[in-house]
């Protein structure tokens, strides 16, 4: 009976894992593109901009994940009086 009592993983952990996997894939693609076009200064500049945008997006996502968790409010709903 206790074998079937397994809780589901939290959605925050799944989202964090998916985000990390997505970031690793994008970083690998960016690195390959950078190695292919390393002699082109314009492409290197674009990759630097892309890296800074990815860091900003990662920071925003972590911020939303960290501060965006909803907590139930402790306030009760006021009753209508006549």
Order of alpha helices (4+ residues) and beta strands (2+ residues): alpha-alpha
